[in-house]
Amino acid sequence: MCSHLRRSLGSFFTGSDAPKVGLHLAYTFVNGWLNGLTLRRYGAFSTMMVGNTILFMASLTCIPGENEGGKGFKGRSDKCPQPPEKRVFFAALIGSFCVGAIIAHVLGRKREWSTLAFAPIFICVALLVEGAHMLIDSPESQQAVPIVLACIFGMSAHLTLKGGLGALPWCTTGNIISACFHGVTLALSPNDEDGKKMLSNILLWVSFSVGVGLGVRNYQEGYLLLCTCLLGGLLCINDSVFMKRNTAMGADSVGHQDAGAVQASSSETSVSSMPSVRSQTSMGHAAGAYEAARASFDMMPYLSTKSMRPSRASLDMQHQALWGMQPQASRGLNSVANLKPIREGAETLDFGAVRGTKP
């Protein structure tokens, strides 16, 4: 197991996926820094709408001083996590984030903007926000600034999710579950694929944690502009690292490969190997089910490691093809058994259903 982890760690620095993994780690670090910074400044998250949704519902449903004695469960202080006055603020944060994601999608699809085209917008907005934050210090500005930031961070989340990374640019609960899943699989059956995926998820968590700690520790003026400039720089090189691929051609090629595998299996399978088809097919279905579960835990689709096991669809096609051959083979055996012997001097040659006259 340790040898697989060492090889996986070495492949991050020398393999073909090293730029992609490095860019993903950089995205995670910067977004962690941004979330820690905005949490310390404004009491909300800049990119993680799950956290803002929890805070919004806490401010919406909690009633302060509901109990007469002022004590909650088992004498604990009856205090709301967020005051009801901030419900509009959290709702505006979530709405602004959604607006940013929609704008990025429309500009990317209708105007064919690349991620590089969005970088100047991020930097200009960060300059305006940081300048307003230094010049105007009022309760209204303390709420308007993070709402504006949520819009551009909604753009960045959409761009990274749909622009090649294929995952959110920070560590999520899914990454932690994926690390546990691939870790257990690696312990039971050591292999390079699960080692690489487990290690990459762990590195993402470490990178995100370090970024959050740095943002909470350093939240003064200028750091928000620095983080946004770093995010804009990562978006500038995003397209060059994650080259766009034609997914339709990829799907067609997979279908042709599966079909070819079924044809080869059908042509090479003999009648004598039919009794072992059931056991092989059941094992194949189990392997396909496991591969489907592994794919659901794969939080980094850009990794080039692919399983050598056949896909579930390919196994189903092979199963149908092989079982479709069995009745034909049995009919062929029956027809051979019903053939009558050829006798010299006979007037006709009887081959069962095929008859012919002797010349």
N, C-alpha and C positions, 0 to 999 in steps of 0.2 A: 504493500500500500504506500509506504514512504517513497519507494522508487517511482511509482506512478505520479505522486505529487511533485517530486523533483522534476520529472520530465514535463509535467504540465506547467510548472512555474517557469522552466526554461523556455517552453514554447511561447510564453507570453512576451518574451524579449527577443526571440529569434525567429519565431514562426511567421506565417503569412497573416495571421490574425492579430499580431502585436499592435499595429496602428489602431485597429478597431477597439481592442480591449483598452488601450491607453486612452483613446478618446472618450470611451464610456466612463472610465474612472475619472477623467478630468471633468466631464459633465456632472458626475455624481458629487465630486468635491465642491464644485462651484455652486451647485444647487443647495447642497448642505450649508454652505457658507451663507447663501442668501436667506435661507429659511431661519437659520440661527440669528442672523442680523435683524431681519424684520420681526421675529418673535420678541427680541429684546427691545426694539424700538417701538413697535406698534401693537404688540400683544396678539399678533396673528401670523399666519404662514403665508409666504409669498407664492409658493408653487403647489403645495400639498392641500388640495381641496377637501380631502377626507378630514384633516384636522380642523379646517375652517367650518366644515359641516357639523362636526361635533360641538364646536364652540357656538355655532349659530343655534343649534337645537337646545344647548344648555341655557343660552340667554333667552330663548323663546319660551321654554317650558318651565324654567325654575321660578318659583315665587319666593322672594326673600322674606324671612320672618313669618313663614307660614305657621309654624308652631308657636304657641303662646309663650312657652318658656324660653324660646330662642335656642333650643338644643335639638339636634337632629338624632340620627340613629345612635343609640347607646351613649347618649350624652355628648356626642361630637357637635362641634359648632355648626349651626344651621346657616351656612353661607353658600351662595350660588357661585359656581365656577366663573361665570361671566354675568355682569349686570344686565338686566333687561334692556337698558338703553342702547346696548351695542348690537341688538339684533339686526337693525338696518345696516349697520357697518359690515357685519359678516355676510349678510345676504348680498350686499353690493360687491363684496370681494368675489364671491362665487359667480355672480352674474358677469362681472368684468373679466374674469378668467375665461368663461365660456365665450364671451364676445371676442376675445383675442384669438382663441382657437378657431372660431368661425372665420374671422378675417384672414388668418393665415391659410385656411383651407381654400377660401374663395380666391385669394391672390395667387396661390400656388396652382390652382386648377384652371382658372379663367385667364390669368395673366402669365402663367408659367414662370412665376418668380422662383428663383433658387434660394437656398438658405443664405447665400452670400448677400442677396439683396435686402434681407431683413436686418443685417448687422448694423448698418448706419442708423436705422430707426431705433434700435435698442440703445445705442450710445447717445443719440440726441435726447431721447426721453429721459435717460439717466442723468444727463447734464441738467436738464430743466428741473427734474425732481430734486436733485441734490442742491441745486441753486435755490429753489423755493424753500427747501428744508432749512437752509442756512440763513436766508433772509427773512422768512416769515415763520414765526414760531407761535402758532395758535392752535387751539383744539380742533378747529376745522381743517387745518393743513395736516394735522396728525392723522386724520382719517382719509383725506383726499389723496395723499401720497401713496399709501399702499394699494388703494383702489386702482390708481393709474398703473402702478407696477404690476398688479395682477393681470392686467390686459396684455402687457408685453411678455410676461412669463407664460401666459396661456398660449401665445404665439410660439414661444420657444419649445414648450412641451409638445405641441402639435408637430412642429418641424422635426424634432428628434424622433418622435414616435413614428411618423410616416416618411421621414426622409432618409431611411437607411438603417438607423439604429434598431428600429423595431421594438423598442422598449422605452419606458419612461426614464428620463435622465436623472434618476435618483434611486436610492435603495428603497424597495417596497417590502411589504410583508411577504409577497410572493417570492422575492429573492431569498429571504430567510428560510421559507419552507423548501424552496428548491435546493438550497445548500444542505439542509437536513436530508432530503430525499436522495440526492446524489451521494451524500456522505455515507448513508447506510448501504446503498447499492455498491459503493466502492469497497466498503468493509466486507461485504458478503462475496462479491465477485470483482476483484481488482481489475481495472481497465483504465486506459488513458482518457477515454471520453468522459466518464463520470468524474474522474479526478480533475480534469480541466474545468468542468462546469461547476463543481463544488468550490474549487479554489477561486474561480472568477466571482462567484456570488459572495464569498467571504471577503474578497478584496473590495468589492463594491460597498459592503457594509462598513468596512474600516474606513474607506475613503469618505463616505457620507458622514460617518460619525466625527471624523477629524474636521470636516468642513463645518458641521454644526457647532462643534466646540469652539472653533476659531471665530465663527460669526457671533456667538454669544459673548465671547471674550472681547472682541474688537468690533464695536458697533458705532464708532464715532463717525463724524462727517468725513466723506471721501472714500470710505470702504464700500459703500453701495455703488458708487461710480466705478470703482476698481473691479468689483465682482461683475457688474454688467458689461464692462469692457472685455473681461475675460470670457464671458459667455458669448459676446459678439465675435471674438476671435475664434472660438471653437466652432461657431456656426459658419465662419468663413472657410474653414478647412473641412467641413462636414461632407460636402459633395465630393471632394477629391478622395476622401478616405472610404466612404460608402458609395461606391459606384452604383448607379442605377442599373437594374437588371430587368429584362423582359420576363415577368412572371408567367405570362401566358405561354411563351415558348418553353419555359421550364416545366410547366404542368404537362404540356403535350409530350415533351421528351420523356417525362416520367411514365406517362401512359404507354408510349411506345416501348420503353424498356420493360414494363410489366408485361405487355403483350408478347414481346419477344421471349421473355423468360417462360411464359406459359406455353408458347409454341415449341420452344426447345424442350421443355419438360414433357410435352405431349408426344413429341417425335422420338424422344430417347427412352420413354417409359415402355417397358415390355409387359406382356400379360403375366409373366411369372412374378413380377414385383407387386402385383395388385394387393396381396394380403397385407403388406406393410404400409399401404397408403393411409389406412385409418390412423395408425399410431403416429406417422409422420405429420399428418394433417392436424391432429390434436395438439402435438407439440408445436406445430407452426402457429396455430391459433393462440396458444398460450404466449408464445414469443411476440406475436402481433399485439396481443392485449397489453403486454408489458411495454412494448415500444410506444403504444398509444399513451400509456400513462407517463412514460419518460418524456414524450413530446409535450404533454400538458405542463410539465414542470420545467421545461426549457425556457428560461427567461431571457436568453440571449440568442436569438435566431441567427445572428450574423456569424457565429462560430462555425468554422468549416468542418468540425468533427461530425461525422455521420456514422450511424450504425451500419454494420455490414449485414444485419439481419434483414430479411425481406419485409416489406410493408404489409399491413393488414389487408389492403386491397389486393396486393399481389398474391397473398396466401389464399384469399377467397377465390380469386380467379383460377389459381392452380387447383384448388379443391374441386371446383365445378368442372374444370377440364378433365381432371383425372377420373372423377366419378362419372362423367359423361362418356368416357372411353370404356368403362367396364361393361355396360350392356352391349356395346358394339363388339367388344372382344368376346363376350360370352356367346353372342350370336354367331360370330365367326368360328368359334370352336365347335358349336353345334352343327354348323354347315359343313365343317370339315369332317365331323364324325358321321354325317349322313351320306357322304360321298360313297357311291358304290364302286367296287373294284373294276378295273378295265380288263376285259377278257379279249384276247386275240381271236380274231375270226368272227367277232360279233358284228351284227349289222349296224348297230348304233353304239355310240360312245355316251354312256350315261354319267353326267356330272351333277346329278341332282336336278337343280332347276334349269341348268344349261344343257341343251340337247343339240346334237349335230349329227349329220349323216356321214357315213364313211364314204369317201370318194371312190 
